[in-house]
Amino acid sequence: MNKPAMQEVPQGNTLTADELKLAQLIVTTLNLETKAAAIDPTARLFGEGMGLDSIDILEIALAISKAYGVKLRSDDENNREIFNSLRSLNQHIQQHRVK
Amino acid sequence: MADIPLIRNFDAGAVFAFRNRRPIRVEEFLGEVRRLADLLPDRQYVVNLCSDRYQFAVGLSAALLRGQVNLLPPNATADLLTRLNLDYPGVYCLRLAPVELPKFEVFPYPQMEVSQATAAAVPQFPPAQVAAVLFTSGSTGQPVPHPKSWGSLVRSGLAEIESLGLDAYRRMAVVGTVPQQHSYGLESTVLAMMQGGLAMHAGRPFFPSDICAELQALPRPRGLVTTPVHLRVLLAEASELPAVDFLLCATAPLSPQLAIEAEARFAAPLHEIYGCTEAGQIAARRPAQGQEWHTLPGVSLYADERGTWARGGHVEREVLLADVIELRDRNTFLLHGRTADLINIAGKRTSLAHLNFHLNSIEGVRDGAFVMPEEDDGTVTRLMAFVVAPGLASETIMSALRERIDPAFLPRPLCLVETLPRNETGKLPRGAVDELVTRLAAKVG
């Protein structure tokens, strides 16, 4: 377990270091043209916002599982919130990461 | 012709479905069908949008009892619903959650008391009764309706049971990751269950962990009906897979490697279905054992100057197939991709699917697709290929391709990418491909 002792408190729409890493993972996984640093951590990931679809979610879930050891589940009660934005997804990962 | 029963091969007290981890007995299902049929509004058409597979089956059956036609659109966009409202006056929508759909009558799936299991007669319907209308996206963007009679749907389900040897899996519980409003999902997760005495799983698990957990919770024998996209992610993410007795895949051709890996890791046979919305399912194969497709019982193919036609069995009218098919005999064939995929370079003809097959058969290639770029400057257009092959150099792939295909079709360039922009059913939409081409061209140029 190498959870950071103190998590940065994310504020505004500036990416924290962890958020930037996750953004990079998403950009690489989905081969997006967007620069990771340019992603707004509060923008919606799916639908409007970043406009990802359900196959993208599957690909991201696979990448997250490999990189962080966090396996996403749709019966997680907070699922809607988790996928709301890059920030909420990152918070979920940081809380549950095993790598 | 004699009327055809709604369900068959269920013994008294047999499980019809598993819903929220709870078994629903066949008597309970029949009781719920009758109660819902009493409650449905008096209309001719219903858009059955129930996302719960069990409730979908109850809705489908209740509509049949009332002589209503189930409209099964590929999606429920506002645009499409507006279109259905115009084409099918008085249509209403059946779905679980009450929801505001502008200008659309919504009948929320009612909470019904669970009855104690009592013997109930199985309803029977005339084979000619129109049971459902499936839709394809026409070339003009308007949905094209494909009506299916009850007789045709049941014959299709029975043909699938016979062809895949599902008789040997009586009472098997089956999880599906595909929507039941599509041809494949309707046939393989609803009709084949109802006619084969199999127990449908009411959910539609999405993430690999969900699929594994739902499978694990079911008694054996148990099966999985899925797509190449889900199968690939499932194999890549799950370190331990639950024991499964039967696998079925459709919507896009499966690479032989993925099929072999799936069979090995699940220790179960993997069957593949080929079909289209117009004709329904047509043929099956076990891709780990060979590339040849075998038509379902009663269905046969023949070719004329226009292409390959399917007829017989549950195919009520002859259907011209939109694929390049190499007939071995009238019941055996090889699939070489969609006719629209035909490629002609310097007088040499092939199909994208044929090239894709060879590309995907290269050791180490996880996914790959040839693309014909749009060019109109009069020069000879060359193919591009996008390949997902971690650890492989493009030179290695090129030399493997040289061994397999005509030099005219070698990709220029071959681009290594992380993933391909496949959609929900595993297909590569032209728009997404064009976007990828533009993006890579921008990078290079």
Interface residues (C-beta under 8 A of the other chain):
Chain A: T28 T29 L30 N31 E33 D53 S54 I55 I57 L58 E59 A61 L62 S65 K66 K71 L72 R73 S74 D75
Chain B: P205 F206 F207 P208 S209 D210 A213 V229 H230 V233 A236 E237 V417 E418 T419 P421 R422 N423 E424 L436 R439
